[in-house]
Amino acid sequence: MFVRLGRFDVARRVWVLAGAVLVLVVSCWACSGLSGRLSYGGFMAPAAEATRAADAIRNEVGEGGADVLVTFRSKELTAARPAFREAVEDALRRAPEGTVDRATTAWSSANPLLVSLDQHATVVPVLLRGDGETGRTQSYLALRDALRAPGFEVTWTGPSAIISEIVQRSQRDLVRIELMVLPLMMLLMVFVFRGVVAALLPVVTGVLATAAALAALRAVADVIEVPYVTVNLVVAIGLAAGVDAGLLIVSRFREELRAGRTPAEAVAITVDTAGRTVALSGVVMTFIAVGLAFFPLGFVRALGIGAAAGLLVGALVTVTVLPALLFCLGDRVDALSPAWLRRQDGRRDGALWGRVARAVMQKPIAYTCAVSALLLALAVPFLHTVIGFPDQRMLPAGAPARVAAERMEHDFAVSGLGTLQAIATFDHPVDRGRGHADLLTWTRHVSGLPGARGVLVAGTTGNKAVVYVGQDQRVESESAKSLVRAVRALPVPGGSGVLVGGASALAVDTMDTFYRLLPRVLAFMVITSLVLLTVALRSLVLPLKALVMNGLSIGASFGALTWIFQDGHASRPLGAEPTGYVDALAPIVMLFLLIAVSMDYELFLLLRIREQYRLLGDDRESVAVGIERSGRVISAAAAAVLVVTACFATSSVVMVKEICVGVFLAVLIDAVLVRAVLVPAVMRLLGAANWWWPFSRSSGTAGKSRSGKGGRKWRTGKGGRPEAAPEHAARLPAPAGASAERQPR
């Protein structure tokens, strides 16, 4: 099938390339309308209790909530002075029409907690108008630009202000990072291929994959929420995956040319070997990305759709468009190669990988135990990970919304950002008689709960009341999360129930959703990956081995992430203040990315080892030669991912930084420790069991088996020969002067 596809790419190259240009033009046209349809929301599950609590406060009570917290501060006046009140109320009256639903002041509510401890500042909770988070954020931007109070310092924080600043920084970061990553990627490819023309080709596939991913986001933006922050991650995934796949194809094509193949033969063999690997890898990673659709968060779903489109199109481009380009170029693929680069023999890198593999296989037990122990040690910090919902700490120190939030915590007795917001429903009106008595009884019980630090009735209407519950610990602490569960479980006397919202409640709901859905998502990802790997490798052992090794590298990267960002070790050199927690969305996104990347490299390596095993019949030597042949490509692919993630890790949004640093560490661990050391060690220990396939007498061969070193056995073909070479070797003529190792046996 893949040989025929390669021949089709050659014979119909004009149509293939014209189709690629058409896809690129359509994708760019679709992308041009994406920015106007991006969302400021997508971080909360619509059915989560915290989301329903926020909606109930807004729609059923109409007060007691806040989209933004506006602080007015005066050096000379105190809040008790009439001039202070007049200035604040006059500023609020000048708010643009249609932006403010309700603004609560210290004077309209007679709430002294809205005045600072030094009496020189007041905070005004504002409920904004607008359809969804995007509409309310647009109202916030209009209000912020128009609201002025001469002689006063006006600062803004709260959910809409924080989200708006995160989005604005993400947009600026994306432009800056794109200008940074493409030249760096090009330089890396020039160094890898020792030439400019060959270096351009993987970058072309990366750009096409990215354009397709963004076009897919545009197509679904009217159906699901597509947050601005998602675009950064989708661009990173599209570039990295496209460059990785293109790198494998170009490397194999050049290898076949150097073996004496004609361009047409080289394309056919390349598509049948490296193209098969890329196609299978793309399908596996696409299915893994689709698993993200299980999560009911717009951010995660949009990421899954964009990533799936980028991965699938990237794989399609690398087995169609790229081979057509390679045939057109032929030997000119090595053109524009600087002399100083030509003098550096890239094959030495592969020989180094082979020597490392052979050295490891001399002492497989020692290396397996040592690397496994190191990976488990790196995973230990993950055991004390604290999960929190994104707040002002996702912004860098000095960001206006973060500074305003930190000043509120210092200047006011109660910070609106850290409190729980409970909306309780009673059987009677709460402003009089029995309903009022029930409300007092319930608030008294709430104030007595462990971790509670005072309660405040922030708003009432009919038989509903909004109650703020202060906390004596940070919002991401276990104490705060326990308080959320305790308030939810506390019966409402003479009432029908309570909804609890706030940052702590959002973290609880997000992780509860994650843990509830994780088994089915993991089952979907694992079963899909195992089935596809089993079919590709014709082995039941290697897919299970790959799964275990992926788990080790993922655990190690999660532990390192906790150690850096939560515990504060080395976070400042990365441009981030210690947050004290790991963003609730980071584990969800990283789980997909790390499984996909690990499976990608596992396929690159194992399919090449299997190809060598079919040629050599010796499990030990096939591992060494397979790693020698693929090690340089895998290291170059890993370097491409490291460049992309390192560039995106310079983002000023800590959530993006966390994810990219986590992926960077995982790829580094995977390429250096897992693929170079653990894989050859474990495969040496398994021996012929690597290729155990009970569904046929031999994996595509017939005949008896013969014993190797240590009494191990492997399948052989007729006449005692190893299994036949790959099918392309039987159909294509061997070039003159080709090495014996490349001849069909």
Beta strands, then each sheet from edge to edge (+ up, - down):
strand 1: 68-73
strand 2: 100-103
strand 3: 121-128
strand 4: 153-157
strand 5: 387-388
strand 6: 420-426
strand 7: 452-461
strand 8: 464-471
strand 9: 495-501
strand 10: 582-583
strand 11: 705-707
strand 12: 713-715
sheet 1: 2+ 3- 1+ 4-
sheet 2: 5+ 10+
sheet 3: 7+ 8- 6+ 9-
sheet 4: 11+ 12-
end
